[in-house]
């Protein structure tokens, strides 16, 4: 039986205190209208579906299409409940309670693990499937049913079950589609290299305030024909979603499909072609690592790490962790300077204890490499102060990366984190010349790495009101670029400027 928290109605509300105390009365708040109530699940359901007579008001912030979506979920819940009741009421149907055969009575978890692993290996399946929520749901359902469960036939999987699932998905996607003309949306393209086929598999999603929807996938090779295939698929997606409904296209595919941007924008000039925010943050972080003041710190940290890896390999000294281990492979790949600086800084005390040990002194006399510079850096408080300042500069961007999710918007947040990073740097009392150099780097690279929509979001999001955005040249430059692309007519742009002026006066 599903737990209380699995019921669909709990998702659109916030429960105070969680579900640890069973399925009785709870305190909850509707995420749409912010009204608060005490009561059980029946009151939640009544509030969301618009029922009366149970002491709660109908939610006035839910539109017709969303209420219909909730109604579909409720009908599915009731149907599932009836199905389970009918099975329990008919003893002849209780196949799952039958005693398992002797061959399976003594099976161990290790035996089951071997069988699961063999299934993946024998059929050449991607082992990432093990993390799929659908795969785990399937395994739990089979275990709950019992050993009497029999798999559906190939005919049913390719016919009736396929049609049923397709209908369910189409009904679900239709609810998202209804919102696109009213709320607008973003097309997201995520690429994954298929090593077996030697091609790039690109998944195309549509993101809107109502949620994320997968539309299609396309395989692209490194030929001109492959790029044409992707461009055609992208244009088809825009037409399917509706050109006036698409605000921006976000993708990071490396060097693949470089010419698609100019062709797509020539056909749809009002659509923004936005770089992947996380990749842009990584590039900015690596750009900072190349600044004249920063580079020596990064190089010294790298030299320390390389020396320590060699020392750790040839001695019995232990740092309590393996320097080669990477906690975040993505960051290590795209922002390596930050990663090894962070690792070395975390070992400061251990490193300083190590270089005064007898084991270190004996080791350095028995090697040909000169480690005097490494040793002096480890014992230099000035190096550690600069490393700490640099990590503080990076920290707001690292927090921004932690918030980025394919199904959530970070429009506006990027600018806020940018200002936090520069404020953190100013608080370190760094030389004005160095500070100006870093500020200049961020200023010069920002317009290339980030979409102007971030500036518009930073201006218009009430969360950031009163932060003096109108005095920042980069923000205002992004706002100007946004309205010029979004509205082709000067009259419409004038209206937007007037509306923004009214909004500013609220400050």
GIZIHU-V379233 format. One record per residue. N is the residue number from 1. SS is DSSP state (h for helix, s for strand, l for the rest). Layout:
{{N & SS} {N & SS}}
This chain:
{{1 & l} {2 & l} {3 & l} {4 & h} {5 & h} {6 & h} {7 & l} {8 & h} {9 & h} {10 & h} {11 & l} {12 & l} {13 & s} {14 & s} {15 & s} {16 & s} {17 & l} {18 & l} {19 & l} {20 & l} {21 & l} {22 & l} {23 & l} {24 & l} {25 & l} {26 & s} {27 & s} {28 & s} {29 & s} {30 & s} {31 & l} {32 & l} {33 & l} {34 & l} {35 & l} {36 & s} {37 & s} {38 & s} {39 & s} {40 & l} {41 & h} {42 & h} {43 & h} {44 & h} {45 & h} {46 & h} {47 & h} {48 & h} {49 & h} {50 & l} {51 & l} {52 & l} {53 & l} {54 & l} {55 & l} {56 & l} {57 & l} {58 & l} {59 & l} {60 & l} {61 & l} {62 & l} {63 & l} {64 & h} {65 & h} {66 & h} {67 & h} {68 & h} {69 & h} {70 & h} {71 & h} {72 & h} {73 & h} {74 & h} {75 & h} {76 & h} {77 & h} {78 & h} {79 & h} {80 & h} {81 & h} {82 & h} {83 & h} {84 & h} {85 & h} {86 & h} {87 & h} {88 & h} {89 & l} {90 & l} {91 & h} {92 & h} {93 & h} {94 & l} {95 & h} {96 & h} {97 & h} {98 & l} {99 & l} {100 & l} {101 & l} {102 & h} {103 & h} {104 & h} {105 & h} {106 & l} {107 & l} {108 & l} {109 & h} {110 & h} {111 & h} {112 & h} {113 & h} {114 & h} {115 & h} {116 & h} {117 & h} {118 & h} {119 & h} {120 & h} {121 & h} {122 & h} {123 & l} {124 & l} {125 & l} {126 & l} {127 & h} {128 & h} {129 & h} {130 & h} {131 & h} {132 & l} {133 & h} {134 & h} {135 & h} {136 & h} {137 & h} {138 & h} {139 & h} {140 & h} {141 & h} {142 & h} {143 & h} {144 & h} {145 & h} {146 & l} {147 & l} {148 & l} {149 & l} {150 & l} {151 & l} {152 & l} {153 & l} {154 & h} {155 & h} {156 & h} {157 & h} {158 & h} {159 & l} {160 & h} {161 & h} {162 & h} {163 & h} {164 & h} {165 & h} {166 & h} {167 & h} {168 & h} {169 & h} {170 & h} {171 & h} {172 & h} {173 & h} {174 & h} {175 & h} {176 & h} {177 & h} {178 & h} {179 & h} {180 & h} {181 & h} {182 & h} {183 & h} {184 & l} {185 & s} {186 & s} {187 & s} {188 & s} {189 & s} {190 & s} {191 & s} {192 & s} {193 & s} {194 & s} {195 & l} {196 & l} {197 & l} {198 & l} {199 & s} {200 & s} {201 & s} {202 & s} {203 & s} {204 & s} {205 & s} {206 & s} {207 & s} {208 & s} {209 & l} {210 & l} {211 & s} {212 & s} {213 & s} {214 & s} {215 & s} {216 & s} {217 & s} {218 & s} {219 & s} {220 & s} {221 & l} {222 & l} {223 & l} {224 & h} {225 & h} {226 & h} {227 & h} {228 & h} {229 & h} {230 & h} {231 & h} {232 & h} {233 & h} {234 & h} {235 & h} {236 & h} {237 & h} {238 & h} {239 & h} {240 & h} {241 & h} {242 & l} {243 & h} {244 & h} {245 & h} {246 & s} {247 & s} {248 & s} {249 & s} {250 & s} {251 & s} {252 & l} {253 & l} {254 & l} {255 & l} {256 & l} {257 & l} {258 & l} {259 & l} {260 & h} {261 & h} {262 & h} {263 & h} {264 & h} {265 & h} {266 & h} {267 & h} {268 & l} {269 & l} {270 & l} {271 & l} {272 & s} {273 & s} {274 & s} {275 & s} {276 & l} {277 & h} {278 & h} {279 & h} {280 & h} {281 & h} {282 & h} {283 & h} {284 & h} {285 & h} {286 & h} {287 & h} {288 & h} {289 & l} {290 & l} {291 & l} {292 & h} {293 & h} {294 & h} {295 & h} {296 & h} {297 & h} {298 & h} {299 & h} {300 & h} {301 & h} {302 & h} {303 & h} {304 & h} {305 & h} {306 & h} {307 & h} {308 & h} {309 & h} {310 & h} {311 & h} {312 & h} {313 & h} {314 & h} {315 & l} {316 & l} {317 & l} {318 & l} {319 & l} {320 & l} {321 & l} {322 & l} {323 & l} {324 & l} {325 & l} {326 & l} {327 & l} {328 & l} {329 & h} {330 & h} {331 & h} {332 & h} {333 & h} {334 & h} {335 & l} {336 & h} {337 & h} {338 & h} {339 & h} {340 & h} {341 & h} {342 & h} {343 & h} {344 & h} {345 & h} {346 & h} {347 & l} {348 & h} {349 & h} {350 & h} {351 & h} {352 & h} {353 & h} {354 & h} {355 & l} {356 & l} {357 & l} {358 & h} {359 & h} {360 & h} {361 & h} {362 & h} {363 & h} {364 & h} {365 & h} {366 & l} {367 & l} {368 & l} {369 & l} {370 & l} {371 & l} {372 & h} {373 & h} {374 & h} {375 & h} {376 & h} {377 & h} {378 & h} {379 & l} {380 & l} {381 & h} {382 & h} {383 & h} {384 & h} {385 & h} {386 & h} {387 & h} {388 & h} {389 & h} {390 & h} {391 & h} {392 & h} {393 & h} {394 & h} {395 & h} {396 & h} {397 & h} {398 & h} {399 & h} {400 & h} {401 & h} {402 & h} {403 & h} {404 & l} {405 & l} {406 & l} {407 & l} {408 & l} {409 & l} {410 & l} {411 & l} {412 & l} {413 & h} {414 & h} {415 & h} {416 & h} {417 & h} {418 & h} {419 & h} {420 & h} {421 & h} {422 & h} {423 & h} {424 & h} {425 & h} {426 & h} {427 & l} {428 & l} {429 & l} {430 & l} {431 & l} {432 & h} {433 & h} {434 & h} {435 & h} {436 & h} {437 & h} {438 & h} {439 & h} {440 & h} {441 & h} {442 & h} {443 & h} {444 & h} {445 & h} {446 & h} {447 & h} {448 & h} {449 & h} {450 & l} {451 & l} {452 & l} {453 & h} {454 & h} {455 & h} {456 & h} {457 & h} {458 & h} {459 & h} {460 & h} {461 & l} {462 & h} {463 & h} {464 & h} {465 & l} {466 & l} {467 & l} {468 & l} {469 & h} {470 & h} {471 & h} {472 & l} {473 & h} {474 & h} {475 & h} {476 & h} {477 & h} {478 & h} {479 & h} {480 & h} {481 & h} {482 & h} {483 & h} {484 & h} {485 & h} {486 & h} {487 & l} {488 & l} {489 & l} {490 & h} {491 & h} {492 & h} {493 & h} {494 & h} {495 & h} {496 & h} {497 & h} {498 & h} {499 & h} {500 & h} {501 & h} {502 & h} {503 & h} {504 & h} {505 & l} {506 & l} {507 & l}}
